[in-house]
Structures are given as structure tokens and as C-alpha cells.
């Protein structure tokens, strides 16, 4: 790995469509509960404007249902084209040798969904004449060209805090002589980045439904994982030799980063949602199993309980659509088991308080 890796390069890694297909197939059963929850929520509220934060590959988002219902959907992620890849997989379904395209099914303005749509149909199935199946077993159209529906937004769902931190720590491997100096400076930068207020390109109070599904769990890994990678390259031997001394700094940085991103993410969810009739679907991994899941032993995902405490300052918890007995679900994620918490949140007219938390981080 090079000594200096730019955050933009780290985020812009090429996405292999075969990896997307494999990941979607592996996670289909695990995330069925998430899709079911969002389906119930959609049918209950019938939202017209939806923002899916950290949309990823759309594993847990029933995008077809949203679009068939006439909703305007914004899919937001900081990895370029990741949601486009996910949507391309959802666009086409196949039964035997018959293909059906969502754009063709919608009838109204299918060109908004795919720029390559043509109004001629001479083949089999409900697909236009520009349909070209992708080689292999995946059910996709090679001609698909993203239109304006859904709206794909490349953005940071932490009001720019996480991206700003990642960009500012990149030079530290060159300017700091020791790993401890690097961690100390990174903690300082984290606190400075907490003042960021880079809002998503969506109007305040415009969303009938905001989804944040499994996003908060990811805050444990990025951008701390990015920071750790170039530290390991720059200070590899020192990290091993001084591990005992560095652990408190590592834990402090990871904790402060998580809290900074969580606060910003909650603020942005609250800003987007309609305060009178809107709702937020919030879902995250609460517990994860040990490597031997047959023992049924779990450990809490670090810092996740803080999320509930912070959410109560902006939202109330609505248990009608997703009853409390279904708020926690056990599911298998790849080779391990997880317990997922899922809630429907209703925005308060005004936040309860705006006090400070860790050393001035909001």
C-alpha cells in the first residue's frame, strides 16, 4: 500500500458487478426482515418523498415497491455508483425465459428510469427492444443507463464530518514522527470536524420518509478503518511494539469519531424529515455473535446504545407499525449471527436539547 492514500481514491474503488451479485445473494435472506419492515411502513404511510441514507447495494430497500407507488426516491451513499449497481440488479426480474423490466412496467415516463428505454417491444416478456441481458447468471440489462428516477446522490450522510476528517488526516503519515503523535493529532482533527454542517442537496423538511438502515453500525468501521490502513503501513513496527500505550488513544479516537458521525447523522435525518407527518426508519446491528454462534453468545456492538439516547432528543418512538416485540430480531449475516434493532421514529417539533457531549462534540 502506498504511504499516502487519498480518501477520494479509497472511496472510488472499482465495484465488481459479480461481487455485487454474490453479496446480494448471500444477504437476501438475512435482510428480508428489513425489507418487510420497510414494506409495512411504506404501505402504512404512503410517503411521496423518500430519502434512503447510506443506500449501498439496496439489499434492504424495496425500491421497486417505492417506485411502483409513485414515490420520488433519493438513494444516498458516499461510494460512487454503488446504489446504481444495486438498482440495476433490481430493475429486471426473470421467470423462466421471460424478462420483466420495472421501467417498462411503470408506464408513465419510463425514460426517467432508463435513458436507453425505447417504446418498441418485439421480443418476449415485458422488456423494450434495447434490452440486452448481462452475460452470466445475473438478471440485469447491459443497456441500462441511469435516468432521473431514482435520484442517485453521492454524499456523506454525516453532514460532511466523516469525509472532512478522512481528507484532513491523510497527510498525518508524512508530518507526524510517531504513531502516538498521529493519533493525538487525529483526535484533535475529529473535534474540529464536529463543527461541519454540510447538508445533503435535499430541502429541509421535504421528506415523508427517511431510512437509515444499518448505517450507524458502519460508523465503527469508516473512516477509522481508512485511517488505520495507512497508519499500519507508515508505523507498522511501532504499532506492534507500543500497542499497550497506543490502545487508549485508539479507543479514544474510535469513540470520538463514532459520536461525531452519529450526532451529525441524527441532525441530518431530523433536518430532512417533515416535522408534521414524516417518519424515520432507523435500523442498526445491536449485538453480534462470537465466532461460534452455536453457543448463542453475543457481544454488544460498541457505542450503539448511545444512539438511542441521542435519538430521544430529536424523535419519539412509534411502536404501531413495527411492534416492540419485533424491534429486535436475530438474523444470520454471512457466517455470524446478529441481533438487529429497528424502530420507526417520529420527529419532535423541536429538539429536546442541544447540549454538548464529549469535549465539545455536539
C-alpha positions as CSV (number, residue, x, y, z in Angstrom):
1,X,0.0,0.0,0.0
2,X,1.4,3.5,-0.8
3,X,2.4,5.7,2.1
4,X,-0.2,8.2,1.2
5,X,-3.7,7.1,0.0
6,X,-6.2,9.8,-0.8
7,X,-9.7,9.4,0.6
8,X,-11.2,10.0,-2.8
9,X,-9.2,7.0,-4.2
10,X,-10.2,4.9,-1.2
11,X,-13.9,5.6,-1.8
12,X,-13.7,5.4,-5.6
13,X,-12.5,1.8,-5.7
14,X,-14.0,-0.1,-8.7
15,X,-17.1,-2.1,-8.0
16,X,-17.2,-5.6,-9.5
17,X,-20.7,-6.4,-10.6
18,X,-20.1,-10.1,-9.8
19,X,-19.2,-9.1,-6.2
20,X,-22.5,-7.2,-6.0
21,X,-24.4,-10.2,-7.3
22,X,-22.7,-12.5,-4.8
23,X,-23.2,-10.2,-1.9
24,X,-26.9,-9.6,-2.7
25,X,-27.4,-13.4,-3.0
26,X,-25.7,-14.1,0.4
27,X,-27.6,-11.3,2.2
28,X,-31.1,-11.8,0.6
29,X,-32.4,-14.0,3.4
30,X,-30.6,-12.1,6.2
31,X,-32.1,-8.7,5.2
32,X,-35.6,-9.9,4.4
33,X,-36.9,-8.7,7.7
34,X,-35.6,-5.2,6.9
35,X,-37.4,-5.2,3.5
36,X,-40.5,-6.5,5.2
37,X,-40.4,-3.7,7.8
38,X,-40.0,-1.0,5.1
39,X,-42.8,-2.6,3.1
40,X,-45.1,-2.4,6.1
41,X,-44.0,1.2,6.8
42,X,-44.5,2.2,3.1
43,X,-48.0,0.8,2.9
44,X,-49.0,2.4,6.2
45,X,-47.6,5.9,5.4
46,X,-47.7,6.0,1.6
47,X,-44.8,8.5,1.5
48,X,-44.3,10.6,-1.6
49,X,-40.8,11.7,-0.9
50,X,-38.2,9.2,0.4
51,X,-34.5,9.6,1.3
52,X,-32.5,6.4,1.8
53,X,-29.3,7.3,3.7
54,X,-26.4,5.0,3.1
55,X,-28.4,3.1,0.5
56,X,-25.5,0.9,-0.5
57,X,-26.4,-2.0,-2.8
58,X,-30.1,-1.7,-1.9
59,X,-30.0,-5.0,-0.1
60,X,-32.7,-3.9,2.4
61,X,-34.6,-1.3,0.4
62,X,-37.8,-2.4,-1.5
63,X,-37.0,0.1,-4.3
64,X,-39.5,-1.5,-6.7
65,X,-42.3,-1.0,-4.3
66,X,-41.4,2.6,-3.7
67,X,-41.3,3.4,-7.5
68,X,-44.4,1.5,-8.3
69,X,-46.2,3.5,-5.7
70,X,-45.2,6.7,-7.5
71,X,-42.7,7.9,-4.8
72,X,-39.7,10.1,-5.6
73,X,-36.7,8.4,-4.1
74,X,-33.2,9.7,-3.4
75,X,-30.6,7.0,-2.8
76,X,-27.6,8.5,-0.9
77,X,-24.2,6.9,-0.5
78,X,-20.6,8.2,-0.5
79,X,-19.3,5.4,-2.7
80,X,-19.8,6.3,-6.3
81,X,-22.3,4.2,-8.3
82,X,-22.8,1.7,-5.5
83,X,-26.6,2.2,-5.5
84,X,-26.7,2.3,-9.3
85,X,-25.3,-1.2,-9.3
86,X,-27.8,-2.4,-6.7
87,X,-30.7,-0.8,-8.7
88,X,-29.5,-2.4,-11.9
89,X,-30.0,-5.7,-10.2
90,X,-33.5,-4.8,-9.0
91,X,-34.6,-3.4,-12.4
92,X,-35.0,-6.7,-14.1
93,X,-36.7,-9.9,-12.9
94,X,-36.9,-13.2,-14.7
95,X,-39.3,-16.1,-14.6
96,X,-38.0,-18.9,-16.8
97,X,-37.0,-17.3,-20.1
98,X,-39.3,-14.3,-19.6
99,X,-37.9,-11.0,-18.5
100,X,-39.7,-8.1,-17.0
101,X,-38.3,-4.5,-16.6
102,X,-39.5,-2.2,-13.9
103,X,-39.2,0.8,-16.2
104,X,-41.5,-0.8,-18.8
105,X,-44.0,-1.8,-16.1
106,X,-44.3,1.8,-14.7
107,X,-45.8,3.0,-17.9
108,X,-45.5,6.7,-17.0
109,X,-42.2,8.3,-18.1
110,X,-40.1,5.1,-18.3
111,X,-37.4,7.2,-19.8
112,X,-36.9,8.8,-16.4
113,X,-35.8,5.4,-15.1
114,X,-33.6,4.4,-18.0
115,X,-32.3,6.7,-20.7
116,X,-32.0,3.8,-23.1
117,X,-35.7,2.9,-23.0
118,X,-37.4,2.6,-26.3
119,X,-41.1,2.3,-26.9
120,X,-40.8,-0.6,-29.2
121,X,-41.5,-4.2,-28.0
122,X,-40.9,-7.1,-30.3
123,X,-39.3,-9.6,-28.1
124,X,-40.6,-11.9,-25.3
125,X,-41.5,-10.6,-21.9
126,X,-42.2,-7.0,-20.8
127,X,-38.8,-5.5,-21.9
128,X,-38.1,-3.0,-24.6
129,X,-36.1,-3.7,-27.7
130,X,-33.0,-2.2,-26.2
131,X,-32.9,-5.0,-23.5
132,X,-29.6,-6.9,-23.5
133,X,-29.1,-9.5,-20.7
134,X,-25.8,-9.3,-19.0
135,X,-23.6,-12.4,-19.5
136,X,-23.8,-15.0,-16.7
137,X,-26.5,-15.9,-14.3
138,X,-27.3,-12.3,-13.1
139,X,-30.6,-10.9,-14.2
140,X,-29.6,-7.5,-15.5
141,X,-29.8,-5.4,-18.6
142,X,-26.5,-4.4,-20.2
143,X,-28.2,-1.4,-21.9
144,X,-29.4,0.3,-18.6
145,X,-28.4,4.0,-18.4
146,X,-29.5,5.7,-15.2
147,X,-32.1,8.4,-15.5
148,X,-33.6,10.8,-13.0
149,X,-35.6,8.1,-11.2
150,X,-34.5,7.1,-8.7
151,X,-32.2,10.0,-7.8
152,X,-28.6,8.8,-7.1
153,X,-26.8,11.2,-4.7
154,X,-23.1,10.8,-3.9
155,X,-22.8,12.4,-0.5
156,X,-21.7,11.9,3.1
157,X,-24.7,11.3,5.4
158,X,-22.8,12.8,8.4
159,X,-23.1,16.4,7.2
160,X,-19.6,16.1,5.8
161,X,-17.9,15.3,9.1
162,X,-16.6,11.9,8.2
163,X,-15.3,13.0,4.8
164,X,-13.6,16.1,6.2
165,X,-11.9,14.0,8.8
166,X,-10.6,11.5,6.3
167,X,-9.3,14.2,4.0
168,X,-7.5,16.0,6.8
169,X,-5.8,13.0,8.4
170,X,-4.4,11.8,5.1
171,X,-1.2,14.0,5.4
172,X,-0.5,13.0,9.0
173,X,1.5,9.9,7.9
174,X,4.0,12.4,6.4
175,X,4.1,15.1,9.1
176,X,3.9,13.1,12.4
177,X,7.1,11.3,13.5
178,X,5.4,8.8,15.8
179,X,2.1,6.8,15.9
180,X,1.1,8.4,19.2
181,X,1.5,11.9,17.6
182,X,-0.6,10.8,14.7
183,X,-3.4,9.5,16.9
184,X,-3.3,12.7,19.1
185,X,-3.5,14.9,16.0
186,X,-6.3,12.8,14.6
187,X,-8.3,13.2,17.8
188,X,-7.8,17.0,17.6
189,X,-9.0,17.0,13.9
190,X,-12.0,14.9,14.8
191,X,-13.1,17.6,17.3
192,X,-12.6,20.3,14.8
193,X,-14.6,18.4,12.1
194,X,-17.6,18.2,14.5
195,X,-18.4,21.8,13.6
196,X,-19.1,20.7,9.9
197,X,-22.6,21.4,8.6
198,X,-22.6,20.2,5.0
199,X,-26.2,19.4,4.3
200,X,-27.4,16.9,1.7
201,X,-28.7,18.5,-1.5
202,X,-32.3,18.0,-0.4
203,X,-34.6,20.6,1.1
204,X,-35.2,20.9,4.8
205,X,-38.4,19.2,5.9
206,X,-39.1,17.8,2.5
207,X,-39.0,14.0,3.2
208,X,-42.1,12.0,4.2
209,X,-39.8,9.0,4.9
210,X,-36.1,8.9,5.8
211,X,-34.4,5.5,6.1
212,X,-31.2,4.8,7.9
213,X,-30.8,1.1,7.8
214,X,-27.7,-0.4,9.3
215,X,-25.8,2.9,8.6
216,X,-24.9,3.6,12.2
217,X,-23.2,0.2,12.7
218,X,-20.9,1.2,9.8
219,X,-19.7,4.3,11.6
220,X,-17.5,1.9,13.7
221,X,-15.5,1.0,10.6
222,X,-15.2,4.1,8.4
223,X,-13.4,6.3,8.2
224,X,-11.5,4.8,11.2
225,X,-10.7,1.8,9.0
226,X,-9.2,4.1,6.4
227,X,-7.1,5.8,9.0
228,X,-5.9,2.5,10.4
229,X,-4.7,1.2,7.0
230,X,-2.3,4.0,6.3
231,X,-1.1,4.0,9.9
232,X,-0.3,0.3,9.6
233,X,1.8,1.0,6.5
234,X,3.6,4.0,8.0
235,X,4.1,2.9,11.6
236,X,3.7,-0.9,11.3
237,X,6.5,-2.0,13.7
238,X,5.9,0.8,16.1
239,X,2.2,-0.1,16.3
240,X,3.1,-3.6,17.4
241,X,5.9,-2.5,19.8
242,X,3.8,0.2,21.5
243,X,0.4,-1.4,21.4
244,X,-0.2,-1.1,25.1
245,X,0.5,2.6,25.1
246,X,-1.5,3.3,21.9
247,X,-4.7,1.3,22.8
248,X,-6.1,4.2,24.9
249,X,-5.6,6.6,22.0
250,X,-7.0,4.2,19.5
251,X,-10.1,3.7,21.7
252,X,-10.5,7.4,22.2
253,X,-10.3,8.2,18.5
254,X,-12.8,5.5,17.6
255,X,-15.2,6.6,20.2
256,X,-15.0,10.3,19.4
257,X,-15.3,9.5,15.6
258,X,-18.4,7.4,16.2
259,X,-20.0,10.1,18.4
260,X,-19.2,12.9,15.9
261,X,-20.7,10.9,13.0
262,X,-23.7,9.8,15.0
263,X,-24.6,13.3,16.1
264,X,-24.3,14.7,12.6
265,X,-26.2,11.8,11.1
266,X,-29.1,12.3,13.5
267,X,-29.1,16.0,12.9
268,X,-29.4,15.4,9.2
269,X,-32.2,12.9,9.5
270,X,-34.1,15.3,11.6
271,X,-33.4,18.2,9.2
272,X,-34.8,16.3,6.2
273,X,-37.9,14.7,7.7
274,X,-41.3,16.5,7.5
275,X,-41.9,17.6,11.1
276,X,-45.7,17.3,10.9
277,X,-46.3,14.0,9.2
278,X,-42.9,12.4,8.3
279,X,-41.2,9.3,9.8
280,X,-37.7,7.9,10.0
281,X,-36.9,4.2,9.8
282,X,-33.8,3.6,11.9
283,X,-32.1,0.2,12.0
284,X,-28.8,-1.0,13.3
285,X,-26.9,-4.0,14.5
286,X,-27.1,-4.1,18.3
287,X,-25.4,-7.4,19.1
288,X,-23.1,-9.7,17.2
289,X,-22.3,-13.3,17.9
290,X,-19.0,-14.8,18.8
291,X,-17.3,-16.9,16.0
292,X,-19.1,-19.9,17.4
293,X,-22.7,-18.9,17.1
294,X,-23.9,-22.3,18.3
295,X,-23.1,-21.2,21.8
296,X,-25.6,-18.3,21.4
297,X,-23.2,-15.8,22.9
298,X,-23.3,-12.2,21.8
299,X,-21.4,-9.0,22.5
300,X,-22.9,-5.5,22.1
301,X,-21.7,-3.5,19.1
302,X,-19.5,-0.8,20.6
303,X,-21.3,2.5,21.3
304,X,-24.6,1.6,19.7
305,X,-26.6,2.1,22.9
306,X,-25.6,5.8,22.7
307,X,-27.7,6.1,19.6
308,X,-30.9,5.5,21.4
309,X,-30.0,8.2,24.0
310,X,-29.2,10.7,21.3
311,X,-32.3,9.8,19.2
312,X,-34.7,10.7,22.0
313,X,-33.5,14.3,21.8
314,X,-35.0,14.6,18.3
315,X,-37.6,11.8,17.9
316,X,-40.3,9.8,19.7
317,X,-40.5,6.1,19.1
318,X,-43.6,4.8,17.3
319,X,-44.4,1.2,18.0
320,X,-47.6,0.8,15.9
321,X,-46.1,-0.2,12.6
322,X,-43.2,-2.2,14.0
323,X,-44.4,-3.6,17.4
324,X,-41.8,-3.6,20.2
325,X,-41.7,-7.4,20.2
326,X,-40.4,-7.1,16.6
327,X,-38.0,-4.3,17.3
328,X,-35.2,-6.8,18.0
329,X,-34.6,-9.6,15.5
330,X,-32.0,-12.3,15.3
331,X,-30.6,-12.9,11.8
332,X,-27.6,-14.5,10.2
333,X,-25.1,-12.2,8.5
334,X,-22.7,-14.3,6.4
335,X,-21.2,-16.7,8.9
336,X,-22.2,-15.0,12.1
337,X,-25.5,-14.1,13.8
338,X,-26.6,-10.6,14.7
339,X,-29.4,-9.0,16.6
340,X,-30.8,-6.1,14.7
341,X,-32.8,-3.3,16.3
342,X,-35.4,-1.5,14.1
343,X,-37.6,1.5,15.0
344,X,-40.0,3.9,13.5
345,X,-39.2,7.4,14.7
346,X,-41.5,10.5,14.7
347,X,-39.8,13.9,14.8
348,X,-40.3,16.2,17.7
349,X,-41.4,19.8,16.8
350,X,-38.1,21.0,18.2
351,X,-35.1,19.1,19.6
352,X,-35.3,18.5,23.4
353,X,-31.8,19.9,23.9
354,X,-28.7,20.8,22.1
355,X,-26.1,20.3,24.8
356,X,-22.5,19.1,24.2
357,X,-21.2,15.7,24.8
358,X,-17.5,14.5,24.5
359,X,-15.2,17.5,24.9
360,X,-17.4,19.8,22.9
361,X,-18.5,17.4,20.2
362,X,-22.2,18.0,19.5
